[in-house]
């Protein structure tokens, strides 16, 4: 694709934004439509009825909680 010179920086920025969005769409919490909840001083993603029977992830930020939730989902899928 032939992009005019004056659009190069902007095109690179748009590509980076789209790549980041594509990565985030692959997170389990995003795919399942789960919203983070604040639990004390941390964030929590919970899929299921409660912490004992469901899958959860915690973190100091929503992104950290999302990463922990992904780790927990993959551990559950492996039967851990």
N, C-alpha and C positions, 0 to 999 in steps of 0.2 A: 504494500500500500504506500502510495506516495503522499507524505504529509508535508505541508508547507513548513518552512523553517520556523516561523513564528509560533507554530502550534506544538513544536517538539516537547518543550518543558511541560505544557499542559497535558499533552497526550501521555507522557510518562507518568504524570501524577494520576490521571484517570486509570491507567493500567494498574498502578500500584493499589489504588482504592478497590478496583474490581477483584484483584488477586486476594486482597485481605478479606473482602466480603465472601469470596468463594471458599476460603479457608474456614471462616466462621460458620458458613452454612453446613459444614461437615461436623461441627460439634453436636454431640447427642442432644444437649439441652436446646439448641436452636432447632434441630430437626423435630424434636418432640413438642416444641412450643412451650417449654417450661420457663417461667419467669423466676428470677432470684427473689428470695425473701430474706429479710434481715433477721438474724437469730443472735440476739445479744449484740456483740460487737463484730460479728462476722456475717458473711453472706452464705446462703444455703440454696442449693438446687435439690429438690426432692421429687422423685418419680415413684409414686406408690402412695399407700395410705399412711404409713408412718416410717420412722427411721429404722425400726427393726425388720420390717418386711419389704421395704422399698429400697431404692438405690439413692444415695445422696452424695453430695459433694460440698465441701466447705472451703472458704477462703476469706482473706482480708478484703478482697475486692471481688466484684462480680466475675471478672475474667479468671482470677485464681480459683474461685469456686467452680467455674465452668470447666477448668482444666481438671480439677479434682473429681468432678462428676464424670467426666470422660474416662478418667482412670478407673473409677469405680464401675462404670458400665462395662468396660472391657474386662475387668477382673471378674465381674458377674458372668459375662459371656463365656469366660474360660473356666467357670465353675469354682473360682477361688473364694 
